[in-house]
Amino acid sequence: KESTVLIVEALEAIGDSYGIFGFSGYGRDNVEFHVIKNLDEQMSETIHKRIDKIEPIRSTRMGPAIRHTIHKLDEHEAKVKILILVSDGRPQDHGYGRDRTEKEYAVHDTKQALLEAKRKGITPFLITVDKEGHDYLKQMCDDIGYEVVDDLETLPRRLPTLYRHLAAE
């Protein structure tokens, strides 16, 4: 939440449009996509309350969430489009393979969604606070940027700098 507030403050200060979305899943037929702030919404007390209510729910089914965000960004007029995904772990969900421990399908599906973003002219960047993140992010990201944040306390300070770097590319 603190990271979200800091990046929002930075984006508001420079005047860039942005959206804030969350996701959760329990199987392919139950993927939830939460709109905290739509791309065309102005920051308000209501959105601050939505940010305050953010909490982990179920599983990390990244592919569909990335694809839905791509659709939203594709419909939005902007010179530069960046998708920053912040996660606490690898993609996994009920039905994302034979069982919840199988990693291959989830990683492959997420990689395909990231490539779809790039084909649409969207710059994806992944951040995880999972110390084991290098293992699966190397497989998912190829030439897509990512960062493993070892110290959760540094994430809020890191995001505005990261955004400025990505927006300048």
GUMARTOR-237347 format. One line per field, with one value per atom (N, C-alpha, C, CB): residue number from 1; x, y, z; atom name; residue in one letter. Coordinates in Angstrom, 2 decimals. Glycine has a CB too. Layout:
GUMARTOR-237347
k <- c(NUM,...)
xx <- c(X,...)
yy <- c(Y,...)
zz <- c(Z,...)
a <- c(CA,...)
r <- c(A,...)
//
This chain:
GUMARTOR-237347
k <- c(1,1,1,1,2,2,2,2,3,3,3,3,4,4,4,4,5,5,5,5,6,6,6,6,7,7,7,7,8,8,8,8,9,9,9,9,10,10,10,10,11,11,11,11,12,12,12,12,13,13,13,13,14,14,14,14,15,15,15,15,16,16,16,16,17,17,17,17,18,18,18,18,19,19,19,19,20,20,20,20,21,21,21,21,22,22,22,22,23,23,23,23,24,24,24,24,25,25,25,25,26,26,26,26,27,27,27,27,28,28,28,28,29,29,29,29,30,30,30,30,31,31,31,31,32,32,32,32,33,33,33,33,34,34,34,34,35,35,35,35,36,36,36,36,37,37,37,37,38,38,38,38,39,39,39,39,40,40,40,40,41,41,41,41,42,42,42,42,43,43,43,43,44,44,44,44,45,45,45,45,46,46,46,46,47,47,47,47,48,48,48,48,49,49,49,49,50,50,50,50,51,51,51,51,52,52,52,52,53,53,53,53,54,54,54,54,55,55,55,55,56,56,56,56,57,57,57,57,58,58,58,58,59,59,59,59,60,60,60,60,61,61,61,61,62,62,62,62,63,63,63,63,64,64,64,64,65,65,65,65,66,66,66,66,67,67,67,67,68,68,68,68,69,69,69,69,70,70,70,70,71,71,71,71,72,72,72,72,73,73,73,73,74,74,74,74,75,75,75,75,76,76,76,76,77,77,77,77,78,78,78,78,79,79,79,79,80,80,80,80,81,81,81,81,82,82,82,82,83,83,83,83,84,84,84,84,85,85,85,85,86,86,86,86,87,87,87,87,88,88,88,88,89,89,89,89,90,90,90,90,91,91,91,91,92,92,92,92,93,93,93,93,94,94,94,94,95,95,95,95,96,96,96,96,97,97,97,97,98,98,98,98,99,99,99,99,100,100,100,100,101,101,101,101,102,102,102,102,103,103,103,103,104,104,104,104,105,105,105,105,106,106,106,106,107,107,107,107,108,108,108,108,109,109,109,109,110,110,110,110,111,111,111,111,112,112,112,112,113,113,113,113,114,114,114,114,115,115,115,115,116,116,116,116,117,117,117,117,118,118,118,118,119,119,119,119,120,120,120,120,121,121,121,121,122,122,122,122,123,123,123,123,124,124,124,124,125,125,125,125,126,126,126,126,127,127,127,127,128,128,128,128,129,129,129,129,130,130,130,130,131,131,131,131,132,132,132,132,133,133,133,133,134,134,134,134,135,135,135,135,136,136,136,136,137,137,137,137,138,138,138,138,139,139,139,139,140,140,140,140,141,141,141,141,142,142,142,142,143,143,143,143,144,144,144,144,145,145,145,145,146,146,146,146,147,147,147,147,148,148,148,148,149,149,149,149,150,150,150,150,151,151,151,151,152,152,152,152,153,153,153,153,154,154,154,154,155,155,155,155,156,156,156,156,157,157,157,157,158,158,158,158,159,159,159,159,160,160,160,160,161,161,161,161,162,162,162,162,163,163,163,163,164,164,164,164,165,165,165,165,166,166,166,166,167,167,167,167,168,168,168,168,169,169,169,169)
xx <- c(0.83,0.00,0.87,-0.94,1.92,2.81,3.46,3.88,3.87,4.46,3.46,4.94,2.22,1.19,0.99,-0.13,0.92,0.74,1.90,0.60,3.13,4.28,4.32,5.57,4.01,4.01,2.86,3.90,1.72,0.60,1.01,-0.63,1.68,2.12,3.06,2.82,3.96,4.90,4.17,5.97,3.23,2.47,1.58,1.63,0.98,0.15,1.01,-0.58,2.22,3.10,3.53,4.32,3.77,4.21,3.05,5.20,1.85,0.67,0.40,0.76,1.06,0.81,-0.50,1.99,-1.19,-2.39,-1.95,-3.40,-2.74,-2.39,-3.62,-1.30,-3.52,-4.55,-3.92,-5.32,-4.72,-4.25,-5.25,-4.15,-4.71,-5.56,-4.98,-5.71,-5.84,-5.42,-6.07,-5.77,-5.57,-6.15,-5.97,-5.52,-6.81,-6.74,-7.40,-7.45,-7.21,-7.83,-8.04,-7.02,-8.97,-9.14,-9.67,-10.11,-8.74,-9.12,-9.41,-10.31,-9.40,-9.56,-10.92,-9.34,-11.93,-13.27,-13.57,-14.29,-12.57,-12.81,-11.61,-13.08,-11.29,-10.23,-10.88,-9.38,-10.44,-11.00,-10.05,-11.28,-10.60,-9.82,-10.44,-9.82,-9.66,-10.16,-9.69,-9.71,-10.61,-10.27,-10.20,-11.32,-9.00,-8.80,-8.89,-7.44,-8.25,-8.35,-8.27,-7.22,-9.32,-9.31,-8.45,-10.74,-8.01,-7.13,-7.74,-6.77,-9.04,-9.68,-10.23,-10.79,-10.05,-10.53,-9.51,-10.81,-10.02,-9.16,-8.96,-9.78,-7.79,-7.53,-8.54,-6.07,-9.04,-10.05,-9.95,-11.48,-10.73,-10.79,-11.32,-11.67,-12.24,-12.78,-11.67,-13.89,-10.78,-9.68,-8.69,-8.96,-8.44,-7.58,-8.17,-7.40,-9.48,-10.13,-9.98,-11.63,-10.07,-9.88,-8.45,-10.17,-7.48,-6.07,-5.92,-5.11,-6.55,-6.45,-7.03,-7.17,-7.96,-8.61,-7.86,-10.03,-6.77,-6.03,-5.49,-4.88,-5.72,-5.18,-5.11,-6.04,-4.22,-4.15,-5.46,-2.96,-5.85,-7.10,-6.79,-8.12,-6.61,-6.39,-5.09,-7.57,-5.18,-3.99,-3.51,-4.27,-2.35,-1.66,-1.74,-0.19,-2.89,-3.10,-2.81,-4.57,-1.54,-1.07,-1.52,0.42,-1.50,-1.78,-3.07,-1.86,-4.22,-5.46,-5.47,-6.63,-4.88,-4.83,-3.99,-4.26,-2.87,-2.04,-2.81,-0.71,-3.49,-4.24,-5.36,-4.81,-6.03,-7.10,-6.53,-7.91,-5.38,-4.72,-4.26,-3.53,-3.75,-3.36,-4.57,-2.82,-5.72,-6.93,-7.25,-8.13,-7.17,-7.44,-6.43,-7.41,-5.15,-4.12,-4.25,-2.73,-4.63,-4.77,-5.87,-5.08,-6.90,-8.00,-7.69,-9.26,-6.62,-6.28,-5.26,-5.72,-5.49,-4.59,-3.43,-5.34,-2.22,-1.02,0.19,-0.85,1.17,2.39,3.22,3.23,3.32,4.08,3.12,5.29,3.18,2.33,3.21,1.27,3.09,3.92,3.00,4.91,3.31,2.57,3.56,1.92,3.39,4.25,3.43,4.77,3.92,3.24,4.06,3.04,3.45,4.11,3.47,3.98,4.30,3.79,4.60,3.81,3.96,4.65,5.15,3.74,4.99,5.45,5.20,4.78,5.55,5.43,3.96,6.19,3.70,2.33,1.96,2.16,0.82,0.30,-1.18,1.07,-1.91,-3.34,-3.87,-4.08,-5.04,-5.78,-6.03,-7.12,-5.63,-5.86,-4.81,-7.18,-3.76,-2.66,-1.61,-2.03,-2.05,-1.20,-1.88,0.19,-1.16,-1.75,-2.06,-0.80,-1.22,-1.49,-0.83,-0.96,-1.01,-0.53,0.99,-1.10,1.69,3.15,3.77,3.69,3.00,3.53,3.69,2.59,4.87,5.19,5.18,6.51,5.41,5.67,4.55,5.93,3.31,2.22,2.00,0.94,2.02,1.80,2.87,1.77,4.11,5.22,5.07,6.59,4.75,4.60,3.43,4.38,2.31,1.14,1.46,-0.06,2.15,2.52,3.49,3.13,4.45,5.41,4.68,6.46,3.72,2.96,2.18,2.01,1.59,0.85,1.78,0.13,2.99,3.96,4.39,5.19,4.58,4.93,3.78,5.28,2.54,1.38,1.40,0.06,1.77,1.87,2.90,2.24,4.06,5.12,4.67,6.39,3.97,3.48,2.50,2.82,1.83,0.89,1.58,-0.25,2.90,3.63,3.63,3.04,3.31,3.28,4.58,2.03,5.20,6.43,6.07,7.40,6.21,5.95,7.21,5.45,7.01,8.11,7.55,8.72,8.24,7.77,8.64,7.73,7.99,8.69,8.13,8.52,9.02,8.56,9.35,8.71,8.69,9.36,9.71,8.47,9.53,9.86,11.36,9.03,12.10,13.56,13.96,14.15,13.06,13.31,12.93,12.54,12.56,12.00,12.87,11.67,14.19,15.06,14.81,16.53,14.49,14.28,13.23,13.88,12.05,10.98,10.95,9.65,11.41,11.39,12.34,11.76,13.48,14.39,13.68,15.65,12.87,12.14,11.01,11.57,10.33,9.17,9.54,8.29,10.66,10.90,11.84,11.43,12.71,13.65,14.21,12.97,13.71,14.21,13.27,14.39,12.41,11.50,12.14,10.07,12.11,12.75,12.02,12.85,12.80,12.23,13.22,11.87,12.70,13.54,13.03,13.58,13.96,13.64,14.06,14.36,13.09,13.35,13.55,12.18,14.80,15.12,14.59,16.62,14.57,14.14,12.84,15.24,11.75,10.43,10.38,9.38,11.15,11.15,11.66,12.01,12.45,13.00,12.05,14.32,11.03,10.13,9.45,9.07,8.89,8.24,9.18,7.67,10.41,11.36,11.83,12.58,11.84,12.35,11.39,12.64,10.09,9.11,9.13,7.75,9.15,9.17,10.40,9.13,11.57,12.79,12.65,14.03,12.16,11.95,11.00,11.41,9.90,8.94,9.59,7.72,10.33,10.98,11.91,11.77,12.63,13.54,12.75,14.36,11.67,10.87,10.19,9.82,9.72,9.03,9.99,8.34,11.27,12.28,12.75,13.47,12.51,12.99,12.30,12.79)
yy <- c(-1.19,0.00,1.25,0.00,1.22,2.38,2.65,2.16,1.59,1.75,2.37,0.39,1.92,2.46,3.94,1.71,4.32,5.73,6.57,5.91,6.09,6.86,7.00,6.22,5.93,6.03,6.93,4.63,6.87,7.75,9.21,7.42,9.51,10.89,11.35,11.00,10.48,10.83,11.05,9.73,10.16,10.28,11.52,9.03,11.81,13.01,14.27,13.04,14.26,15.42,15.71,15.22,14.65,14.87,14.91,13.78,14.55,14.68,13.54,15.91,12.42,11.27,10.58,10.27,10.04,9.26,7.85,9.23,7.21,5.88,5.19,5.95,3.89,3.09,2.22,2.24,1.80,0.88,-0.28,1.59,-1.48,-2.66,-3.76,-3.14,-4.61,-5.78,-7.01,-5.63,-8.16,-9.39,-10.53,-9.75,-11.52,-12.73,-13.83,-12.55,-15.03,-16.10,-17.36,-16.41,-18.12,-19.49,-20.29,-19.56,-20.70,-21.44,-20.52,-22.32,-21.08,-20.28,-19.62,-21.14,-20.16,-19.59,-18.62,-20.68,-18.35,-17.45,-16.52,-18.26,-15.76,-14.77,-13.43,-14.70,-12.80,-11.52,-10.40,-11.49,-9.33,-8.16,-6.98,-7.94,-6.37,-5.30,-3.95,-5.50,-3.06,-1.71,-0.83,-1.14,-0.37,0.54,1.97,0.28,2.20,3.50,3.22,4.51,3.58,3.41,4.49,3.46,4.26,5.19,6.57,4.64,6.66,7.95,8.59,7.80,7.94,8.50,9.49,7.38,10.51,11.45,10.93,12.90,11.22,10.81,11.48,11.17,10.72,11.23,10.49,11.08,10.94,10.28,8.85,11.08,8.65,7.31,6.36,7.37,6.84,5.99,5.73,6.64,6.74,6.52,5.43,7.84,5.42,4.38,3.00,4.71,2.97,1.69,1.18,1.86,2.07,1.68,1.13,2.89,1.77,1.34,-0.07,2.33,-0.46,-1.78,-2.89,-1.70,-2.58,-3.61,-4.64,-2.99,-5.91,-6.99,-8.25,-7.23,-9.17,-10.43,-11.20,-11.29,-11.86,-12.63,-14.11,-12.12,-14.52,-15.93,-16.14,-16.51,-16.69,-17.10,-16.03,-18.38,-16.30,-15.34,-15.81,-15.17,-15.65,-16.04,-14.81,-16.58,-14.64,-13.41,-13.24,-13.37,-14.30,-14.19,-13.44,-15.56,-13.88,-13.18,-11.72,-13.93,-11.47,-10.10,-9.20,-10.08,-9.72,-8.95,-8.68,-9.70,-9.69,-9.52,-8.49,-10.86,-8.51,-7.54,-6.12,-7.89,-6.00,-4.69,-4.23,-4.76,-5.15,-4.81,-4.22,-6.08,-4.85,-4.36,-2.93,-5.30,-2.68,-1.34,-0.33,-1.35,-0.69,0.22,0.43,-0.33,-0.60,-0.51,0.48,-1.88,0.57,1.50,2.93,1.03,3.10,4.41,5.12,4.25,6.36,7.15,7.68,8.31,7.25,7.72,7.45,7.03,8.32,8.16,6.99,9.46,6.87,5.80,5.01,6.36,3.68,2.82,1.83,2.08,1.85,1.01,0.18,1.87,-1.10,-1.98,-2.46,-3.20,-1.99,-2.44,-3.41,-1.23,-4.62,-5.64,-5.89,-6.96,-5.66,-5.90,-7.15,-4.66,-8.11,-9.38,-9.85,-10.45,-10.71,-11.28,-12.70,-11.29,-13.15,-14.51,-14.92,-15.49,-16.15,-16.68,-16.86,-18.01,-16.91,-17.19,-18.62,-16.97,-18.75,-20.08,-19.94,-20.70,-20.99,-20.98,-22.39,-19.99,-22.61,-23.85,-24.03,-23.85,-25.16,-25.43,-24.85,-24.90,-24.27,-23.72,-24.81,-22.43,-26.03,-27.19,-28.35,-26.93,-29.45,-30.64,-30.40,-31.84,-29.61,-29.26,-27.91,-30.37,-27.40,-26.05,-25.95,-25.62,-27.07,-27.02,-26.96,-28.22,-27.30,-27.29,-25.84,-28.07,-25.52,-24.14,-23.86,-23.78,-24.84,-24.62,-23.89,-25.92,-24.35,-23.74,-22.29,-24.54,-22.04,-20.68,-19.73,-20.68,-20.17,-19.33,-19.10,-20.00,-20.14,-20.01,-19.07,-21.40,-19.23,-18.38,-16.91,-18.85,-16.66,-15.29,-14.72,-15.25,-15.53,-15.09,-14.71,-16.19,-15.51,-15.21,-13.90,-16.37,-13.68,-12.44,-11.23,-12.49,-11.36,-10.26,-9.97,-10.60,-11.02,-10.84,-10.17,-12.19,-10.51,-9.86,-8.37,-10.50,-8.00,-6.58,-5.88,-6.42,-6.49,-5.89,-5.71,-6.76,-6.70,-6.59,-5.43,-7.90,-5.05,-3.93,-2.59,-4.16,-2.61,-1.37,-0.96,-0.27,-1.89,-1.64,-2.18,-2.31,-1.39,-1.82,-2.48,-0.62,-3.79,-4.45,-4.46,-5.90,-4.39,-4.51,-5.20,-3.10,-6.23,-7.00,-6.75,-8.48,-6.64,-6.49,-7.54,-5.03,-8.22,-9.16,-8.94,-10.62,-9.20,-9.16,-10.59,-8.46,-11.52,-12.93,-13.12,-13.88,-13.44,-13.60,-14.70,-13.89,-15.63,-16.70,-16.29,-17.96,-15.05,-14.57,-14.72,-13.17,-14.66,-14.79,-16.09,-14.70,-17.15,-18.47,-18.43,-19.48,-17.93,-17.94,-16.68,-18.10,-15.55,-14.32,-14.41,-13.12,-15.09,-15.29,-16.03,-16.07,-17.02,-17.80,-16.99,-19.07,-16.18,-15.44,-14.20,-15.05,-13.60,-12.25,-12.12,-11.45,-13.07,-12.93,-11.51,-13.29,-10.70,-9.32,-8.30,-8.99,-8.75,-7.87,-7.59,-8.51,-6.33,-5.95,-6.48,-4.46,-6.80,-7.20,-6.89,-8.70,-6.88,-6.64,-7.46,-5.14,-8.06,-8.76,-7.82,-10.17,-7.43,-6.52,-7.37,-5.47,-7.46,-8.30,-7.73,-8.48,-6.43,-5.78,-5.03,-4.81,-5.54,-4.96,-3.48,-5.72,-3.09,-1.70,-0.74,-1.55,-1.23,-0.37,-0.19,-0.92,-1.03,-0.98,0.39,-2.05,0.98,2.28,3.35,2.77,3.37,4.37,4.02,4.48,2.76,2.29,2.57,0.81,2.48,2.58,3.91,2.38,5.07,6.32,6.42,7.52,6.01,6.04,5.09,5.68,3.92,2.92,3.45,1.62,4.07,4.61,5.68,5.19,6.58,7.63,7.02,8.58,5.97,5.29,4.66,4.20,3.97,3.31,4.32,2.41,5.42,6.43,7.15,7.45,7.18,7.86,7.00,8.26,5.69,4.79,5.02,3.36)
zz <- c(0.00,0.00,0.00,1.20,0.81,0.89,-0.46,1.96,-1.16,-2.49,-3.46,-3.02,-3.39,-4.27,-4.01,-4.08,-2.76,-2.41,-2.93,-0.89,-2.80,-3.26,-4.78,-2.78,-5.49,-6.96,-7.42,-7.61,-6.74,-7.06,-6.88,-6.18,-5.77,-5.54,-6.64,-4.17,-7.07,-8.13,-9.45,-8.30,-9.78,-11.03,-11.02,-11.26,-9.89,-9.78,-9.96,-8.41,-9.39,-9.48,-10.91,-8.60,-11.70,-13.08,-14.06,-13.50,-13.59,-14.42,-15.39,-15.18,-15.23,-16.10,-15.70,-16.04,-16.69,-16.37,-15.99,-17.58,-15.14,-14.66,-14.11,-13.58,-14.02,-13.38,-12.33,-14.42,-11.39,-10.34,-10.32,-8.91,-10.51,-10.58,-9.70,-12.04,-9.23,-8.47,-9.07,-6.97,-8.68,-9.23,-8.24,-10.58,-8.43,-7.63,-8.46,-6.22,-8.07,-8.82,-8.01,-10.02,-8.46,-7.99,-9.16,-6.74,-10.01,-11.20,-12.36,-10.91,-13.56,-14.78,-14.89,-15.98,-14.24,-14.32,-13.18,-14.32,-12.34,-11.21,-11.03,-9.91,-12.07,-12.00,-11.69,-13.33,-10.62,-10.21,-10.61,-8.68,-11.17,-11.57,-10.83,-13.15,-9.96,-9.11,-9.63,-7.65,-9.89,-10.32,-9.07,-11.36,-8.79,-7.67,-8.19,-6.96,-9.34,-10.02,-11.52,-9.56,-12.24,-13.68,-14.32,-14.25,-15.53,-16.23,-16.39,-17.59,-16.53,-16.74,-15.47,-17.73,-14.33,-13.06,-12.50,-12.05,-11.84,-11.12,-9.70,-11.11,-9.13,-7.75,-6.84,-7.33,-5.89,-4.97,-3.64,-5.57,-2.70,-1.40,-1.55,-0.41,-2.49,-2.74,-3.17,-3.82,-4.04,-4.51,-3.38,-5.71,-2.55,-1.38,-0.48,-0.58,-0.34,0.48,-0.18,0.68,-1.52,-2.23,-2.02,-3.75,-2.10,-1.87,-0.46,-2.08,0.49,1.89,2.09,2.79,1.24,1.38,0.66,0.84,-0.04,-0.77,0.22,-1.59,-0.09,0.72,-0.13,1.99,0.21,-0.53,-0.40,-0.04,-1.49,-1.42,-1.65,-2.48,-2.90,-3.17,-3.94,-3.96,-5.11,-5.85,-6.83,-6.59,-7.44,-8.30,-9.75,-7.87,-10.35,-11.75,-12.62,-12.00,-12.98,-13.62,-15.07,-13.56,-15.86,-17.29,-17.61,-17.88,-17.10,-17.41,-16.91,-16.80,-15.76,-15.24,-16.14,-13.81,-16.61,-17.54,-18.82,-17.84,-19.34,-20.59,-20.45,-21.04,-19.31,-19.10,-19.00,-17.82,-18.36,-18.26,-19.64,-17.29,-20.45,-21.83,-22.57,-22.58,-22.43,-23.09,-22.64,-22.79,-21.35,-20.83,-21.37,-19.28,-21.36,-21.86,-23.37,-21.53,-24.08,-25.53,-25.91,-26.12,-25.10,-25.37,-24.93,-24.67,-24.16,-23.60,-24.49,-22.16,-24.79,-25.62,-24.77,-26.31,-25.11,-24.41,-25.29,-23.02,-25.21,-26.00,-25.48,-25.98,-24.17,-23.54,-22.65,-22.71,-22.78,-21.97,-21.23,-22.85,-19.91,-19.05,-18.16,-18.20,-18.04,-17.15,-16.09,-17.94,-14.86,-13.76,-12.92,-12.89,-12.81,-12.02,-10.76,-12.84,-9.62,-8.33,-7.73,-7.36,-7.36,-6.86,-5.65,-7.97,-4.88,-3.73,-4.01,-2.53,-5.25,-5.54,-6.97,-4.62,-7.26,-8.61,-8.99,-8.74,-10.30,-10.71,-10.33,-12.24,-9.70,-9.35,-9.03,-8.15,-9.31,-9.05,-9.21,-10.00,-8.67,-8.85,-10.35,-8.04,-10.91,-12.31,-13.24,-12.69,-12.70,-13.50,-13.67,-12.82,-13.86,-13.96,-13.28,-13.35,-13.14,-12.51,-11.04,-12.64,-10.36,-8.97,-8.68,-7.98,-7.47,-7.13,-7.08,-5.79,-7.08,-7.04,-8.43,-6.28,-9.46,-10.83,-11.29,-11.80,-11.79,-12.14,-13.64,-11.58,-14.46,-15.88,-16.61,-16.54,-16.46,-17.20,-16.77,-17.00,-15.49,-14.98,-15.48,-13.44,-15.46,-15.94,-17.44,-15.62,-18.19,-19.65,-20.00,-20.29,-19.33,-19.60,-19.30,-18.76,-18.21,-17.85,-18.88,-16.44,-19.29,-20.31,-21.60,-20.59,-22.02,-23.23,-23.09,-23.56,-21.92,-21.69,-21.76,-20.32,-21.22,-21.26,-22.70,-20.40,-23.50,-24.91,-25.68,-25.55,-25.31,-25.93,-25.63,-25.44,-24.42,-24.05,-24.92,-22.55,-25.07,-25.89,-27.34,-25.85,-27.88,-29.26,-29.44,-29.68,-28.35,-28.39,-28.10,-27.39,-27.94,-27.66,-26.20,-28.47,-25.33,-23.89,-23.28,-23.21,-22.42,-21.76,-20.43,-21.53,-20.34,-19.05,-18.19,-19.26,-16.90,-15.94,-14.71,-15.58,-14.23,-13.08,-11.86,-13.41,-10.73,-9.46,-8.51,-8.87,-7.84,-6.82,-5.54,-7.30,-4.44,-3.15,-2.71,-2.08,-3.62,-3.37,-3.61,-4.30,-2.56,-2.67,-3.64,-1.29,-3.94,-4.89,-6.32,-4.48,-6.50,-7.76,-8.98,-7.62,-8.82,-10.00,-10.74,-9.58,-10.01,-10.62,-11.72,-9.56,-11.42,-12.41,-13.27,-11.71,-12.75,-13.56,-14.75,-12.70,-14.58,-15.71,-16.83,-15.27,-16.48,-17.49,-18.13,-16.86,-17.34,-17.83,-18.63,-16.67,-18.32,-18.80,-19.99,-17.72,-20.29,-21.41,-21.47,-22.75,-22.40,-22.55,-21.90,-24.02,-21.02,-20.28,-18.92,-20.11,-18.52,-17.26,-16.05,-17.17,-15.05,-13.77,-12.66,-13.77,-11.45,-10.30,-9.13,-9.94,-8.41,-7.18,-6.05,-7.10,-5.26,-4.15,-2.90,-3.96,-2.48,-1.32,-0.02,-1.21,0.09,1.32,1.04,1.86,1.55,1.31,1.69,2.10,2.67,3.12,2.04,4.37,1.07,0.03,-1.15,-0.46,-1.25,-2.39,-2.56,-2.25,-1.52,-1.71,-2.29,-0.40,-1.86,-2.37,-3.78,-1.43,-4.12,-5.41,-6.57,-5.33,-6.33,-7.42,-8.18,-6.87,-7.54,-8.33,-9.24,-7.40,-8.76,-9.57,-10.75,-8.73,-10.49,-11.54,-12.61,-10.94,-12.18,-13.14,-14.01,-12.40,-13.42,-14.20,-15.24,-13.28,-14.86,-15.79,-16.95,-15.06,-16.63,-17.66,-18.58,-17.02,-18.04,-18.85,-19.79,-17.95,-19.43,-20.26,-21.42,-19.41,-21.37,-22.43,-23.74,-22.02)
a <- c(N,CA,C,CB,N,CA,C,CB,N,CA,C,CB,N,CA,C,CB,N,CA,C,CB,N,CA,C,CB,N,CA,C,CB,N,CA,C,CB,N,CA,C,CB,N,CA,C,CB,N,CA,C,CB,N,CA,C,CB,N,CA,C,CB,N,CA,C,CB,N,CA,C,CB,N,CA,C,CB,N,CA,C,CB,N,CA,C,CB,N,CA,C,CB,N,CA,C,CB,N,CA,C,CB,N,CA,C,CB,N,CA,C,CB,N,CA,C,CB,N,CA,C,CB,N,CA,C,CB,N,CA,C,CB,N,CA,C,CB,N,CA,C,CB,N,CA,C,CB,N,CA,C,CB,N,CA,C,CB,N,CA,C,CB,N,CA,C,CB,N,CA,C,CB,N,CA,C,CB,N,CA,C,CB,N,CA,C,CB,N,CA,C,CB,N,CA,C,CB,N,CA,C,CB,N,CA,C,CB,N,CA,C,CB,N,CA,C,CB,N,CA,C,CB,N,CA,C,CB,N,CA,C,CB,N,CA,C,CB,N,CA,C,CB,N,CA,C,CB,N,CA,C,CB,N,CA,C,CB,N,CA,C,CB,N,CA,C,CB,N,CA,C,CB,N,CA,C,CB,N,CA,C,CB,N,CA,C,CB,N,CA,C,CB,N,CA,C,CB,N,CA,C,CB,N,CA,C,CB,N,CA,C,CB,N,CA,C,CB,N,CA,C,CB,N,CA,C,CB,N,CA,C,CB,N,CA,C,CB,N,CA,C,CB,N,CA,C,CB,N,CA,C,CB,N,CA,C,CB,N,CA,C,CB,N,CA,C,CB,N,CA,C,CB,N,CA,C,CB,N,CA,C,CB,N,CA,C,CB,N,CA,C,CB,N,CA,C,CB,N,CA,C,CB,N,CA,C,CB,N,CA,C,CB,N,CA,C,CB,N,CA,C,CB,N,CA,C,CB,N,CA,C,CB,N,CA,C,CB,N,CA,C,CB,N,CA,C,CB,N,CA,C,CB,N,CA,C,CB,N,CA,C,CB,N,CA,C,CB,N,CA,C,CB,N,CA,C,CB,N,CA,C,CB,N,CA,C,CB,N,CA,C,CB,N,CA,C,CB,N,CA,C,CB,N,CA,C,CB,N,CA,C,CB,N,CA,C,CB,N,CA,C,CB,N,CA,C,CB,N,CA,C,CB,N,CA,C,CB,N,CA,C,CB,N,CA,C,CB,N,CA,C,CB,N,CA,C,CB,N,CA,C,CB,N,CA,C,CB,N,CA,C,CB,N,CA,C,CB,N,CA,C,CB,N,CA,C,CB,N,CA,C,CB,N,CA,C,CB,N,CA,C,CB,N,CA,C,CB,N,CA,C,CB,N,CA,C,CB,N,CA,C,CB,N,CA,C,CB,N,CA,C,CB,N,CA,C,CB,N,CA,C,CB,N,CA,C,CB,N,CA,C,CB,N,CA,C,CB,N,CA,C,CB,N,CA,C,CB,N,CA,C,CB,N,CA,C,CB,N,CA,C,CB,N,CA,C,CB,N,CA,C,CB,N,CA,C,CB,N,CA,C,CB,N,CA,C,CB,N,CA,C,CB,N,CA,C,CB,N,CA,C,CB,N,CA,C,CB,N,CA,C,CB,N,CA,C,CB,N,CA,C,CB,N,CA,C,CB,N,CA,C,CB,N,CA,C,CB,N,CA,C,CB,N,CA,C,CB,N,CA,C,CB,N,CA,C,CB,N,CA,C,CB,N,CA,C,CB,N,CA,C,CB,N,CA,C,CB,N,CA,C,CB,N,CA,C,CB,N,CA,C,CB,N,CA,C,CB,N,CA,C,CB,N,CA,C,CB,N,CA,C,CB,N,CA,C,CB,N,CA,C,CB)
r <- c(K,K,K,K,E,E,E,E,S,S,S,S,T,T,T,T,V,V,V,V,L,L,L,L,I,I,I,I,V,V,V,V,E,E,E,E,A,A,A,A,L,L,L,L,E,E,E,E,A,A,A,A,I,I,I,I,G,G,G,G,D,D,D,D,S,S,S,S,Y,Y,Y,Y,G,G,G,G,I,I,I,I,F,F,F,F,G,G,G,G,F,F,F,F,S,S,S,S,G,G,G,G,Y,Y,Y,Y,G,G,G,G,R,R,R,R,D,D,D,D,N,N,N,N,V,V,V,V,E,E,E,E,F,F,F,F,H,H,H,H,V,V,V,V,I,I,I,I,K,K,K,K,N,N,N,N,L,L,L,L,D,D,D,D,E,E,E,E,Q,Q,Q,Q,M,M,M,M,S,S,S,S,E,E,E,E,T,T,T,T,I,I,I,I,H,H,H,H,K,K,K,K,R,R,R,R,I,I,I,I,D,D,D,D,K,K,K,K,I,I,I,I,E,E,E,E,P,P,P,P,I,I,I,I,R,R,R,R,S,S,S,S,T,T,T,T,R,R,R,R,M,M,M,M,G,G,G,G,P,P,P,P,A,A,A,A,I,I,I,I,R,R,R,R,H,H,H,H,T,T,T,T,I,I,I,I,H,H,H,H,K,K,K,K,L,L,L,L,D,D,D,D,E,E,E,E,H,H,H,H,E,E,E,E,A,A,A,A,K,K,K,K,V,V,V,V,K,K,K,K,I,I,I,I,L,L,L,L,I,I,I,I,L,L,L,L,V,V,V,V,S,S,S,S,D,D,D,D,G,G,G,G,R,R,R,R,P,P,P,P,Q,Q,Q,Q,D,D,D,D,H,H,H,H,G,G,G,G,Y,Y,Y,Y,G,G,G,G,R,R,R,R,D,D,D,D,R,R,R,R,T,T,T,T,E,E,E,E,K,K,K,K,E,E,E,E,Y,Y,Y,Y,A,A,A,A,V,V,V,V,H,H,H,H,D,D,D,D,T,T,T,T,K,K,K,K,Q,Q,Q,Q,A,A,A,A,L,L,L,L,L,L,L,L,E,E,E,E,A,A,A,A,K,K,K,K,R,R,R,R,K,K,K,K,G,G,G,G,I,I,I,I,T,T,T,T,P,P,P,P,F,F,F,F,L,L,L,L,I,I,I,I,T,T,T,T,V,V,V,V,D,D,D,D,K,K,K,K,E,E,E,E,G,G,G,G,H,H,H,H,D,D,D,D,Y,Y,Y,Y,L,L,L,L,K,K,K,K,Q,Q,Q,Q,M,M,M,M,C,C,C,C,D,D,D,D,D,D,D,D,I,I,I,I,G,G,G,G,Y,Y,Y,Y,E,E,E,E,V,V,V,V,V,V,V,V,D,D,D,D,D,D,D,D,L,L,L,L,E,E,E,E,T,T,T,T,L,L,L,L,P,P,P,P,R,R,R,R,R,R,R,R,L,L,L,L,P,P,P,P,T,T,T,T,L,L,L,L,Y,Y,Y,Y,R,R,R,R,H,H,H,H,L,L,L,L,A,A,A,A,A,A,A,A,E,E,E,E)
//
